[in-house]
């Protein structure tokens, strides 16, 4: 069954830094780019998810964080509780 996503070799990739890519992605998505502190907190959240489960939990946890109406610090605390097997 063929993949619905283009392969890396099928797309022309332009090399930019993480911050450049995120800034442009945010601009085109019509949202403000994350602050330096938000980047740190998002990476900590992704790390908590990836280390406590499969690596693919990281981007999905960040997607959930983007939809939640909670501060990133609170979401990181939730992720740490989930990682520890605690019920919230």
C-alpha positions as CSV (number, residue, x, y, z in Angstrom):
1,X,0.0,0.0,0.0
2,X,1.6,3.3,-1.0
3,X,2.2,6.0,1.6
4,X,0.1,9.2,1.5
5,X,3.1,11.2,2.5
6,X,5.8,12.3,0.0
7,X,9.2,10.7,0.7
8,X,12.0,13.0,1.7
9,X,13.7,12.3,-1.6
10,X,10.5,13.3,-3.5
11,X,10.4,16.7,-1.8
12,X,12.9,19.5,-2.3
13,X,14.2,20.3,1.2
14,X,15.7,23.7,2.0
15,X,18.0,23.7,5.0
16,X,17.0,26.2,7.6
17,X,17.4,26.3,11.4
18,X,14.8,25.0,13.7
19,X,13.8,28.5,14.8
20,X,13.6,29.7,11.2
21,X,11.4,26.8,10.2
22,X,9.1,27.3,13.2
23,X,8.8,31.0,12.6
24,X,7.8,30.5,9.0
25,X,5.5,27.6,9.9
26,X,3.8,29.8,12.5
27,X,3.5,32.7,10.1
28,X,1.9,30.6,7.4
29,X,-0.4,28.9,10.0
30,X,-1.5,32.4,11.1
31,X,-0.3,32.1,14.7
32,X,2.4,33.7,16.8
33,X,5.6,31.8,17.0
34,X,6.5,30.3,20.4
35,X,8.7,32.4,22.7
36,X,12.0,31.0,23.9
37,X,10.5,29.9,27.2
38,X,7.6,28.2,25.3
39,X,10.1,26.4,23.1
40,X,11.9,25.1,26.3
41,X,8.6,24.0,27.8
42,X,7.3,22.3,24.7
43,X,10.6,20.4,24.3
44,X,10.4,19.4,27.9
45,X,6.8,18.2,27.3
46,X,7.8,16.3,24.2
47,X,10.8,14.8,26.1
48,X,8.5,13.6,28.9
49,X,6.2,11.9,26.5
50,X,8.9,10.4,24.3
51,X,10.8,9.0,27.3
52,X,7.8,7.5,29.1
53,X,6.3,5.9,26.0
54,X,7.0,5.5,22.3
55,X,8.8,8.4,20.6
56,X,5.7,9.1,18.5
57,X,3.9,10.2,21.7
58,X,5.9,13.4,21.7
59,X,4.4,15.2,18.7
60,X,0.9,13.9,19.6
61,X,1.3,15.3,23.2
62,X,2.3,18.7,21.7
63,X,-0.8,18.6,19.5
64,X,-2.9,18.0,22.5
65,X,-1.1,20.8,24.4
66,X,-1.9,23.1,21.5
67,X,-5.6,22.3,21.8
68,X,-5.7,22.5,25.6
69,X,-6.6,25.6,27.5
70,X,-3.8,25.1,30.1
71,X,-0.4,26.8,30.6
72,X,2.5,24.7,29.3
73,X,3.9,24.4,32.9
74,X,0.6,22.7,33.9
75,X,0.7,20.5,30.9
76,X,4.3,19.4,31.7
77,X,3.1,18.5,35.2
78,X,0.3,16.4,33.7
79,X,2.8,14.7,31.4
80,X,5.0,13.9,34.4
81,X,2.1,12.5,36.3
82,X,1.1,10.3,33.3
83,X,4.7,9.2,33.0
84,X,4.8,8.2,36.7
85,X,1.6,6.3,36.3
86,X,-0.4,8.6,38.6
87,X,-4.1,9.2,38.1
88,X,-5.0,12.9,37.9
